[in-house]
Amino acid sequence: METNIYIQAMEIGYYHHEGITYERLKKILQLKTSGPIEGLREYTFIKWFIKNFDAPLMPIQGSEMMKRYYNVLIENQGDKENLQVYRDFSNKTYFLKGKAVKQYLDYLVLKETRQQAKNAQRASIVAIGIAILTLVLSIYFSAPPPPDFYVNGLEKPKSEKEIFSKHGDRIFYPDREKDGAMIQEIYELKDELNKADELIEYYESEDYIKQIRATGLSSHF
């Protein structure tokens, strides 16, 4: 799944410690995505951008500046005054805000948690497979030879719980507690992995983008 432009914008802003202009950010994002950022898409992005980036004398939402951006991007009113306001906005240097930094770092932690959970799940499955194989091989190689054809078959039956008896005084039983703990660990890892997957899929989904767009359009003036 392609990472959406909002997460990519946070990543770019996070690594540009000296700040970045909106114009430069837009160019980088267009190179990373499959389509141009313009019209309604750009206006919605600007609404999000203003909430998550900061610069000296940043115009606030609902200001006359936002109306001019709307006129340029949506209404195609490219008169000299509107275009100049848009150019001034595009050429300022911006910095990622603290709350956006935290959101981006939380996203990275979720991705790392998901990868660690996947690795741990694979390791647990391999460990259980090895344990089962070891048990089967031990039973096979430790099984007593079949009795002689003429031996009296009145030998005392062994307990159903007995797995094998290598020596007459040593009886081996399945370690149900240990096996159960390993299986429980796999279930817990799967739950953790599913939770991380759900959050990451939300951040990278169209629903997240639609929510941002809906928030921006509901208050564009």
N, C-alpha and C positions, 0 to 999 in steps of 0.2 A: 504493500500500500504506500502511495506517495504521501510524504509528510505535507500537511497543509501549509499555506503561506504564513499563517499566524505563528505556528511553532518555528518555522524557518526564520521569520522576522525576529523572534525572540532570540534565537541562536545567533543570528548575525549581530544583533544589538549587544548581546552578552559578550561577544569576542571583540567588538570594536570599543576598546577602553577609552579611546580619544574621541568617541562620538562618530556619528555618520549622518550624512544628509539624507533627507527623504528621497531625493532624486537618485542618489547612489543606491540606497536600499531597494528602491523600486526596480532599478536595472538588474541588480543581483537576483532578486526574486523572479523576475521575468526569465532570466537565464536558467533558473532552477525549475521553473514550472513549464507546463505545456502550452500556456496561453498568455496573451497580454493582460496587463492589469490596467483597465481603463473603464470609463463609464460608471455604471452603478457598482461594479465590483471594486473599482478604485475608491469611490466615495465611501462605501461601507468599510473598506480597509482603513481609510483615513480616520473614520470615526473610532475604530479600534486603536489605531496608531496613536492618536492624541491621548487616549486613556493610559497607554502603556509606555510611551516615550515622553521625554520632557526636554525643554530648551528654554533659554531666557525669553521672557515675554511671549510664552506660548499662548495662542488664542484659545479661549475656553469654548466648550460646547455651547451651542445656542447663540453664539456671537455672530456678528455681521460677517466675520471672516468665513464661518462655515457656510453661510448663505452664498457667499461668492464662490466657494469651492463647488457647491451644489450647482450653481449657475454654469460654471465652466464644464464640469464633468457630466452632468445630467441634462441640463437644458441647452447645452451647446451655445451658451451666450459668451462667446469668446471676445468680448470687447476689451479694449486696452486696459481698463481699470481692473476688471476681473482677472485677466491673465496675469497682470503684475502681482496681484495678491497671491495667486497660485504659485508663481515663480518664487516669490519671497518665502513662502512656506516651504517650497521644495528645496531651497538652497540653504536653509538653516541647518545647523549641526545639532543632532538630538542624541540623548542618552537613554538607555533602557531604565525604567523606573524600578524601585526596589521590589514592589509587589510582583512585577513581571519577572524579575530575576528569580524570585522565590518560586513562582509558578513554573518557570523553565527548569529550575533545579529539581523540583518535585517530579517533573516529567522524566528527567534523566534517572532519578532514583527508581521510579516505577519501571523503566526499561531495564535497569540493572537488576532489580529484584526479580523481574520476569525471567531474565537470562539465568540468574543464579538458581531459581526454582526449577527451571528446565534441566540444568546441569545436575542438581541434587536428585531430581526425579530419575534421570537416566542412571546415576550412580547407584541409587537404591534398587532399581530394577535389576541392574547387573549383579549387585551383591546378593539379592534373593535368588537369582538364577544360579550363581556360583554355589550358594548354600544348598540349593536343591540338588544340583549335579553332584556335589560332594557327598550328600546323604545317599543318593542312589548308588554311587560308586562304592561307598563304604558298605552298604547292604550287599551289593553284588560280590565284592571280594571277601567279605567276612562271613558269608553264608556257609554253614557246615556242609560237608559232602553228603550226598544221599546215603541212607543206611544200607547195609548189606542186605541182599535179597532174603537171607535166612535169619536175619535178626528179628527177635520178637518185637512186634509193633506196639507194645503196651507202655510206651514211654509217656511220662506225665506231660500233658499239654501245657504250653507256655501261655502266659498272660497275653491278652489281645493288645495291650499297650506296648509289649516288647517289640522292638524293631529288629535287633540282631544280638547275638551272643558270641563274642569272639572267644571268650574264655568262660569256663563254667561258673566263675564267681563274678563275672562282670556283665551286667545287663544294661542296654542302652535304650533310652526313651526319646521320643521327639520333643524338641524344645519348643513347645507351643507358645510359651510366653514371649520368647525372643522373636519367633516368626510373626506372632501377632503384632508385636511392637513395630517391626519393620513394615508390615502391611499398613498399619495405622499411620506411620510416617509418610508413606507414599500418598495416602489419601489427604493428609494435611498439606503436603507439598502441592498436590493437584488443586486443592482449594485456594492456596496462596497464589498459585500461578494463574488460576482463572480470574481472581480478583484483579491482579495486575494487568492481565490481558484486557479485561473490561474497561479499566480506566484509560489504558493506552489507546485502545480502539476508539474510545469516546473522544480523546484529544485529537486523534488523527481522522475522525469521521466527518462526513458531510453534515451530520446533525450538529456538531460543535460549530461548524462554519455557519450553518443556518441560524443557530442561536445568536451568534455574533451579528449576523446581518439583520436579524429581526430586531435586536436591541438598538442597532444603529439607525435603522429606518424608522423606528417608532419615535425617535427623538431627533430627527435630522434638523429641526429648527429650534 
